[in-house]
Amino acid sequence: MPHQLEIRGLHLSFGGLRALVDVNLHVDTGELVAVIGPNGAGKTSLINCINGFYRPQAGTIAFEGRDITRLPPHAVAALGIARAFQNVELFRGMSVLENLTLARHLHLRYGLAHALAYYGRAQAEEAANRRFVEEILDFMELEPYRHQVVGTLAYGVQKRVEMARALCLEPRLLLLDEPMAGMTVAEKEDMARFIIDVNEERGTSIILIEHDLHVVMDLSSRVYVLNFGRVIASGPPQEVARDPRVVEAYLGSEQAGEPA
Amino acid sequence: MKPFPAAGGSAHSTAPAGAAPQDPRALSDGLAAQAAELYSALSPEARTAQTLPQLLWARAAGPDRHRPALRHKEFGIWNQITWEEYAQYVRWTAQGLLALGLKPGETVAVIADNIPEWYYMELAAQAIGAVVAGIYQSSVAREVAYGVQATGAVLVLAEDQEQVDKLLEVRDQIPQVRRVIYEDPRGMRRYRDDPWFLSFQELLELGKAYGGQHPDAVDRLVAQGDPDAVCLMCFSSGTTDLPKPVMLTHRNVLAMGRHFTAIEGFRPGDDYLSFLPLAWMGEQMMAVATGLVAGFTVNCPEEVETIDHDLREIGPHLIFSPPRVWEAQMRQIRVKMEDSTWLKRQVFHWGLHVGLKVADLRFAGQPVPLSLKLLHRFFHFALYRLVQDRFGFLRLRKAYTAGAALGPDVFRFFHALGVNLKQGYGQTETSGIFCVHRDGDIKFETVGTPFPGVEVKVSDQGEIMVRGEIVCRGYYGRDDATQAAFTDGWLHTGDAGYIDPDGHLVIIDRLQDVMRTQGGEVFSPQFIENKLKFSHYIKEAVVFGDGLPYVAALINIDAATVGKWAEDRRISYTTYLDLSQKPEVARLIREEVARVNARLKPEHRIRRFALLYKLLDADDEELTRTGKVRRTLIAQRYRPLFEALYDGRQEVPVRTTFHYQDGRVQELEVRVAIQSLTGEEAQDGLPAAAAG
């Protein structure tokens, strides 16, 4: 069976800086795969290539058998790949509900004529969309913030809204870029539970970008380790954690142990 | 034990102790007649039903069957469940419980937020003669294990994975639990293979299948319902002991619901928001028993965190909250006003001032002058309605507080804003409530007048004793505790109190915390201390009188407020010691004490007091770290002062050491004056104070 996402020989460079070098990676349907690595290892660049922000110089990215290497971001999103950004990218002046409803525009099928008439098809679709948004609100436990303006919410809550926005696209593959960065321990635990639930309850495949190895140990089925743009190790998290190259990449410079 | 005489004008009366009927629990004829008269205000089904499920069945077949019984917000929309649908869900659930082999008398424990399934499970268990027991959602695994063990539950309804995980953690300690039913399937996929678990949906399906084979099994059981069967277990508050499961029968909770509904006039069409844990008797009493008797709509909030929003959307007609909720709401209103614009703030302060004036006049039973009435009318539209709207109080007819004493300032605040806030009193053992303020007869130092069908007396020890249909059967599996809780059919409430001349019940304190004067008069030192500390000028007060001829106090003035007061009057002072011994300050505090005395029973009034020359401090072990006074230690440390309170001297020399900030220590002799309140002051309070 072909992989849901297959990346072969990916090269990306900015002038003389080689961000990604011969990256091979695959994700199967329903899998939770983590990509870890120190700061500047190329993790975010990899995601940017997948969802069409960056055009790699060489290599191919195939999603469900279709080459998406050169597709623009909106086309990638329409195919079923959604992304939650590391730095929350929401309309800060709008409410949670408005942000999430806006993310549903991809799934609106009615045209201008229907919109003008409103009653009938447009109304039915809007109602169905609201229903979907409410399900996501419930799923991400965001009901208390429904009508609050995003800019006024705590950072940990904003990250949850960011993930909810991505889920509103009904993705089959979700790209999460450091969803737990800057969170308290309690918030991290909550977020880990949400990630597992998205993966298991909704059956959504996930690529989780994280720089902390410990966070992904219990979450993911497979881990890819990036260092200076190269995949230096991959496999089940326990194996990867013992790999001497990984230990060196992570711990080599820090005798004290814990990667930051 | 002496029965307390019935007060004039009150509907309440007590039977003489000698004429107690054969059954220690049975009502005397007079009270039964009064209760029957009261019940005539109720709807026919509420009068005749013998059990809660019978009442639900009657409502589902009656003229109100298409009215909403429950409402639940889900996915942002309020979903309505009519009485007919409610009964149908209960029937399916009950059939499901029968299919699982639940027998009459067995117990189902519930650990869930206020969701419709809680109600379905409760009424379903009761429909087949089983018992429901609530466990607080916030309990940790150990407490959940205790709750399940103590009630002997064989089935558990758990809301979600969080609660299920607690049960799994203590699974080996609760072997009698046959099945666990969960409401929210989220996160439960890992447990799917475990036959211990069953979703609520699966339970309903089981019930529907069972109903196909035994279509009238549940209806038959409901019709056979025994009014004296235990239907509910709630845990008594366990301040000293582990909480004990209180067994309540249909008769208990229906009597409570009938009284409460008939007295307060709840009716179908009223809305109630159910946001406190259903494991608490207070919520059970409002949302389940009273809800069924009155036929009002119970609204379940979306999430615990959305209550404020849900409250505003529902705009309930009645609210029942413990004091902390009211206190928090008052703070919230005040903070929001302080953050508001200048003009709004001015309107708020003026409007509140007018509101307080009117409220105080009404509390005192005095007429409101026409000019004030007009002003009050103006602010009704300019302020009170607007604030009420913000908090969802626009349709509010009755608001209750119970569980603990609510400060008079909070009471006055809400009345000033037009919220009809009333105090209720009762305990888990008395089905939640048996005393309540009647409309227009509100005294905030009392808990209101007892229900007509309930006998209340004060024992020789000063303890409040209760008897009547609302009183529980006892504690499950704790015969020892049950024995201890009853004397000749009278329930010991554990509270010390008395009935005032208007027939209102006044709670002094927990019996174990009260003191007795030489004359045997029961009083609560904390109660008097708190009243004293309510004055801005008094920082700390220590009340004595246990085994002594009268009540006396040592008082700490508040350095900041008294200092400011002295400066405003050009009274110069140097140190705290100096300030505390100024004759002017003594006069000021004397007025404050007289003011407090005016609100106390004559025997509880402070006859003599002295101002302490030093602030009581936790560092000196005079206060506990939680701020409670250490009475005995203070009496010893300030022995000469303490003795002078009772030996009639006007002044007493005290040697004290004074610690300077730089570490020097100086010995000082201070002559501390002992203040006596004259007979008139001690009895009636200063004329000026009484007016304030």
Contacts between the chains, C-beta under 8 A, distances in Angstrom:
chain1	res1	chain2	res2	distance
A	130	B	76	7.4
A	131	B	75	6.3
A	134	B	75	3.7
A	134	B	76	4.6
A	134	B	77	7.7
A	135	B	75	6.3
A	137	B	75	7.8
A	137	B	76	7.3
A	138	B	74	7.7
A	138	B	75	6.2
A	139	B	186	7.9
A	141	B	303	7.5
A	143	B	76	7.7
A	143	B	302	5.3
A	143	B	303	5.0
A	143	B	305	7.2
A	143	B	306	5.4
A	144	B	303	6.2
A	144	B	305	3.7
A	144	B	306	5.0
A	144	B	309	7.7
A	146	B	76	6.9
A	146	B	306	8.0
A	147	B	309	7.7
A	193	B	187	7.6
A	197	B	186	6.6
A	197	B	187	6.2
A	200	B	189	6.2
A	201	B	186	6.3
A	201	B	187	7.5
A	201	B	189	7.2
